[in-house]
Amino acid sequence: MTVVLLPMNTGVTDESTAATVRAWGGDPDAGHTIAAALTEAGYRVVAFDYEKEVFARPRPLSGDRLAADLLAAADEAGAERFAYYGYSWLGLAGLQLAQRTDRVTALAVGGFPPLGGPYEAMLKVTRAAHEQALHPVPAPAEVTPGDWESAGSTVEPAQTEQFVTLYESLQGLDEPAQLDRITVPGLAYAGAADSITYGPGWGDTEVVIGPALAARRTELEQRGWTVHLEPGADHLKALHASVVLPVLLPWLREHVPA
């Protein structure tokens, strides 16, 4: 049975939390829905909440550390070979993993372009997040959904510092050379409208994802990657299970049948 490594929360969200997530544009049960659909399609899903893990036990992150952690999870589940799906920084983690091991059979990267990745912009954003964690400013009693600038920081400095370490380690990355080391089938998808503009508290930084993927689409396809841009979707919308599954499932069936 083909294994799919899924480093995301696959639990069912309580209704109160789910309502908040939906108000901000997210899909509270995306992981659960994706895992259930993959299982129903005949895949063995190895799911673990890696984001929760790194927040619970911060550690200096790097490409090597991401790969080691993900392989440890696969080992724990007895999965010698596996396909991988990750979104946003977990998509980045998949890129780091697939170039360091021959155990990955197929790589699906959502919300992070394999070429033209926002490494410099994300370093600025994570440094700003770390500074906010070091010197937190209380958020207003009520924050309007979508007003990220006013939401404030609710994380500890050690939690933000590990992402600063990660993006520092990836500055100057040779992306074409990285892709040369990834020889398995690849899927890259993002929302076509996925371009995040952070306000003054974040250094007025723009993190460009969808347009960056569009700009390098031809080059990726020439390398054998499948590229999908979801019309009108931003970073949160493109993570909805209703967007992910119509792209991910047919691609998995073509390249690594269950």
C-alpha positions as CSV (number, residue, x, y, z in Angstrom):
1,M,0.0,0.0,0.0
2,T,1.4,3.4,-1.0
3,V,2.1,5.6,2.0
4,V,1.5,9.4,2.1
5,L,3.4,11.4,4.7
6,L,1.1,14.2,5.9
7,P,2.8,16.5,8.5
8,M,-0.3,18.4,9.5
9,N,-3.1,18.4,12.1
10,T,-5.7,15.8,11.0
11,G,-8.0,16.1,14.0
12,V,-11.5,17.5,14.1
13,T,-11.6,21.1,15.4
14,D,-14.1,22.0,18.1
15,E,-16.9,24.3,16.8
16,S,-15.8,27.4,18.7
17,T,-12.3,27.3,17.3
18,A,-13.6,26.3,13.9
19,A,-15.8,29.3,13.7
20,T,-12.9,31.6,14.4
21,V,-10.7,29.8,11.8
22,R,-13.5,30.2,9.2
23,A,-13.9,33.9,10.1
24,W,-10.3,34.4,9.2
25,G,-10.7,32.6,5.9
26,G,-9.3,29.2,6.8
27,D,-10.6,25.6,6.6
28,P,-10.5,24.3,10.2
29,D,-10.7,20.6,9.3
30,A,-8.6,20.7,6.1
31,G,-6.1,18.1,7.5
32,H,-8.9,15.8,8.6
33,T,-10.7,16.0,5.3
34,I,-7.5,15.5,3.2
35,A,-6.4,12.5,5.3
36,A,-9.8,10.9,5.2
37,A,-10.0,11.3,1.4
38,L,-6.6,9.8,0.8
39,T,-7.4,6.9,3.1
40,E,-10.7,6.3,1.2
41,A,-8.7,6.4,-2.0
42,G,-6.6,3.5,-0.8
43,Y,-3.5,5.2,0.5
44,R,-2.0,4.6,3.9
45,V,-1.7,8.0,5.6
46,V,1.0,8.7,8.1
47,A,-0.1,11.9,9.7
48,F,1.5,13.9,12.5
49,D,1.2,17.5,13.6
50,Y,4.8,18.7,13.0
51,E,3.9,22.4,13.5
52,K,2.5,21.5,16.9
53,E,5.6,19.6,17.6
54,V,8.1,22.4,16.9
55,F,6.0,24.9,18.8
56,A,5.8,22.5,21.8
57,R,9.5,21.7,21.7
58,P,11.4,24.5,19.9
59,R,14.7,23.5,18.2
60,P,17.1,25.3,15.9
61,L,15.6,24.6,12.5
62,S,17.5,24.0,9.3
63,G,17.1,22.0,6.1
64,D,19.0,19.1,7.7
65,R,16.9,19.3,10.9
66,L,13.6,19.3,8.9
67,A,14.6,16.3,6.9
68,A,15.8,14.4,10.0
69,D,12.5,15.1,11.9
70,L,10.3,14.0,9.0
71,L,12.3,10.8,8.4
72,A,12.1,10.1,12.2
73,A,8.3,10.3,11.9
74,A,8.3,8.0,8.9
75,D,10.6,5.6,10.8
76,E,8.2,5.6,13.8
77,A,5.4,4.5,11.5
78,G,7.5,1.9,9.7
79,A,7.2,3.7,6.4
80,E,10.3,2.9,4.4
81,R,9.1,4.8,1.3
82,F,6.4,7.4,1.0
83,A,4.9,10.2,-1.0
84,Y,4.9,13.6,0.8
85,Y,2.4,16.5,0.9
86,G,3.1,19.7,2.7
87,Y,1.7,23.3,2.5
88,S,3.5,26.6,3.1
89,W,6.6,26.1,5.3
90,L,5.8,22.4,5.4
91,G,6.0,22.5,1.6
92,L,9.4,24.0,2.0
93,A,10.2,21.2,4.4
94,G,9.3,18.7,1.7
95,L,11.8,20.3,-0.6
96,Q,14.5,19.9,2.0
97,L,13.5,16.3,2.7
98,A,13.3,15.1,-0.9
99,Q,16.8,16.2,-1.8
100,R,18.4,14.4,1.2
101,T,16.9,11.0,0.9
102,D,15.8,8.4,-1.7
103,R,12.9,7.3,0.4
104,V,10.5,9.9,-1.1
105,T,8.5,8.6,-4.1
106,A,6.6,11.8,-5.0
107,L,6.6,15.3,-3.7
108,A,3.6,17.7,-3.5
109,V,4.4,21.2,-2.5
110,G,1.6,23.6,-1.8
111,G,1.8,27.4,-1.1
112,F,5.6,27.6,-1.6
113,P,7.2,27.9,-5.1
114,P,10.1,25.5,-5.7
115,L,11.6,28.2,-7.8
116,G,11.4,31.9,-6.8
117,G,10.7,31.0,-3.2
118,P,10.3,33.9,-0.8
119,Y,13.4,33.1,1.4
120,E,14.6,36.7,1.9
121,A,11.1,38.0,2.6
122,M,10.3,35.3,5.0
123,L,13.5,36.0,6.9
124,K,12.3,39.6,7.3
125,V,8.9,38.5,8.5
126,T,10.2,35.9,10.9
127,R,12.7,38.4,12.4
128,A,9.8,40.8,12.9
129,A,7.7,38.1,14.5
130,H,10.6,37.3,16.8
131,E,11.0,40.9,17.8
132,Q,7.3,41.0,18.6
133,A,7.6,37.9,20.7
134,L,10.5,39.5,22.6
135,H,8.6,42.7,23.1
136,P,4.9,41.8,22.9
137,V,2.2,44.5,22.6
138,P,-1.3,43.5,23.9
139,A,-3.8,43.1,21.1
140,P,-7.1,44.9,21.3
141,A,-9.9,43.1,23.1
142,E,-11.6,42.4,19.7
143,V,-9.7,42.1,16.5
144,T,-11.5,42.1,13.2
145,P,-10.9,38.9,11.2
146,G,-8.3,39.6,8.5
147,D,-6.6,42.4,10.6
148,W,-3.3,40.6,11.1
149,E,-1.5,43.8,11.9
150,S,-3.5,44.3,15.1
151,A,-3.6,40.6,16.1
152,G,-0.4,40.8,18.1
153,S,2.0,38.0,19.0
154,T,0.9,35.1,21.1
155,V,4.0,33.0,20.8
156,E,7.2,32.7,22.9
157,P,10.6,33.9,21.6
158,A,12.0,30.4,21.4
159,Q,9.1,29.5,19.1
160,T,9.8,32.3,16.7
161,E,13.6,32.1,16.9
162,Q,13.6,28.7,15.4
163,F,12.1,30.0,12.2
164,V,14.6,32.9,12.0
165,T,17.3,30.2,12.2
166,L,15.6,28.2,9.4
167,Y,15.4,31.1,7.0
168,E,18.9,32.3,7.9
169,S,20.2,28.9,6.9
170,L,18.4,29.1,3.5
171,Q,19.7,32.5,2.4
172,G,21.5,32.3,-0.9
173,L,20.0,28.9,-1.7
174,D,20.7,27.6,-5.2
175,E,17.2,26.6,-6.1
176,P,18.0,25.0,-9.5
177,A,20.7,22.9,-7.9
178,Q,18.3,21.9,-5.2
179,L,15.8,20.8,-7.8
180,D,18.5,18.9,-9.7
181,R,18.8,16.7,-6.5
182,I,15.0,15.9,-6.5
183,T,14.4,13.3,-9.1
184,V,10.9,12.1,-8.1
185,P,7.6,13.4,-9.6
186,G,6.8,16.9,-8.3
187,L,3.6,18.9,-7.9
188,A,3.7,22.6,-7.1
189,Y,0.5,24.5,-6.5
190,A,-0.6,27.8,-5.0
191,G,-3.4,30.3,-5.1
192,A,-3.0,32.6,-8.0
193,A,-3.8,35.5,-5.7
194,D,-1.4,34.4,-3.0
195,S,0.7,37.5,-2.3
196,I,0.8,38.6,1.3
197,T,1.6,42.2,2.2
198,Y,2.7,42.7,5.8
199,G,2.3,46.1,7.4
200,P,4.7,48.4,9.2
201,G,5.0,46.1,12.2
202,W,6.4,43.5,9.8
203,G,8.7,45.8,7.9
204,D,6.2,46.4,5.1
205,T,7.3,43.1,3.6
206,E,5.6,41.4,0.7
207,V,5.7,37.7,0.5
208,V,5.0,36.7,-3.2
209,I,3.9,33.1,-3.7
210,G,1.3,32.6,-6.4
211,P,2.7,35.2,-8.9
212,A,6.2,33.8,-8.2
213,L,5.0,30.3,-9.1
214,A,3.4,31.6,-12.2
215,A,6.6,33.4,-13.3
216,R,8.6,30.1,-13.1
217,R,5.9,27.8,-14.3
218,T,7.5,27.0,-17.7
219,E,10.8,26.3,-16.1
220,L,9.3,23.9,-13.6
221,E,7.2,22.1,-16.2
222,Q,10.4,21.7,-18.3
223,R,11.9,20.0,-15.3
224,G,8.9,17.6,-15.2
225,W,6.9,19.2,-12.5
226,T,3.1,19.5,-12.5
227,V,2.1,23.1,-11.8
228,H,-1.4,24.3,-10.7
229,L,-2.5,27.8,-9.9
230,E,-5.9,28.1,-8.2
231,P,-7.7,31.1,-9.7
232,G,-8.5,33.8,-7.2
233,A,-7.3,31.9,-4.1
234,D,-5.1,33.5,-1.5
235,H,-2.7,31.7,0.9
236,L,-5.5,30.5,3.3
237,K,-8.0,29.6,0.6
238,A,-5.5,27.5,-1.3
239,L,-5.2,25.3,1.8
240,H,-8.9,24.4,1.9
241,A,-9.5,20.7,1.3
242,S,-12.0,21.6,-1.4
243,V,-9.0,23.2,-3.3
244,V,-6.3,20.7,-2.4
245,L,-8.0,17.4,-3.1
246,P,-9.1,18.0,-6.8
247,V,-5.4,18.8,-7.5
248,L,-3.6,16.4,-5.2
249,L,-5.6,13.2,-5.6
250,P,-5.5,12.9,-9.4
251,W,-1.8,13.7,-9.4
252,L,-1.1,11.0,-6.7
253,R,-3.1,8.4,-8.6
254,E,-1.1,9.2,-11.8
255,H,2.3,9.0,-10.2
256,V,2.0,6.8,-7.2
257,P,-1.2,4.7,-7.4
258,A,-2.6,3.4,-4.1
